[in-house]
Amino acid sequence: MKIIQEHQKCIGCGSCAALCPKYWEIGDDGKARPIGSKANGANFELEVDKIGCNQEAADACPVQCIKIGK
């Protein structure tokens, strides 16, 4: 499974980090990013075995910048 975050769209509300602190953090730029992710253009991507709380983080994101793919 892959978590993709469109970083430019992030407004730094912190809902993902609050709901899923194992996978999300707020960076120095005030925006969230997946912990251990790699930049791919304007996106951050993270491969995971199980989605876990990331679906809740994606659902709670007010700007819908978190995508879950296979």
Legacy VTK file of the C-alpha trace (Angstrom):
# vtk DataFile Version 3.0
C-alpha trace
ASCII
DATASET POLYDATA
POINTS 70 float
0.000 0.000 0.000
1.142 3.535 -0.681
0.297 6.757 1.116
0.613 9.817 -1.093
0.397 13.337 0.252
0.039 16.337 -2.047
2.251 18.488 0.169
1.500 21.835 -1.526
-2.199 21.454 -0.657
-1.551 20.785 3.040
-2.704 23.595 5.339
-1.008 22.166 8.444
-4.184 21.679 10.468
-2.611 18.657 12.208
-5.634 16.365 12.088
-3.583 13.569 10.492
-0.853 13.849 13.141
-3.452 13.879 15.924
-5.307 10.834 14.582
-2.288 8.869 13.375
0.877 10.033 15.212
2.749 6.818 14.363
2.771 7.851 10.686
2.351 11.650 10.586
4.305 14.640 11.873
4.306 18.389 11.381
7.479 19.515 9.605
9.546 22.664 10.018
7.452 24.287 7.288
4.296 23.936 9.423
2.819 21.294 7.123
2.228 17.629 7.827
4.179 14.838 6.174
4.290 11.067 6.483
7.134 10.008 8.801
9.893 8.328 6.794
8.406 9.334 3.443
10.312 10.273 0.325
9.689 13.325 -1.825
8.441 12.564 -5.323
8.026 15.869 -7.106
5.504 17.916 -5.121
4.277 14.822 -3.251
5.511 12.786 -0.316
5.116 9.008 -0.631
5.377 6.212 1.917
5.072 2.455 1.344
3.328 0.580 4.180
2.232 -3.021 4.695
-1.040 -2.052 6.398
-3.009 1.154 6.154
-3.883 1.253 9.858
-4.926 4.702 11.029
-3.926 6.357 7.740
-7.423 5.939 6.303
-8.815 7.942 9.232
-6.134 10.579 8.632
-7.060 10.775 4.941
-10.784 10.981 5.727
-10.242 13.752 8.302
-8.031 15.923 6.083
-10.021 19.106 5.335
-8.263 19.660 2.006
-8.166 15.962 1.007
-4.439 16.006 0.224
-3.841 12.444 1.508
-4.439 9.592 -0.924
-4.200 5.849 -0.264
-3.218 3.631 -3.167
-2.296 0.032 -3.854
LINES 1 71
70 0 1 2 3 4 5 6 7 8 9 10 11 12 13 14 15 16 17 18 19 20 21 22 23 24 25 26 27 28 29 30 31 32 33 34 35 36 37 38 39 40 41 42 43 44 45 46 47 48 49 50 51 52 53 54 55 56 57 58 59 60 61 62 63 64 65 66 67 68 69
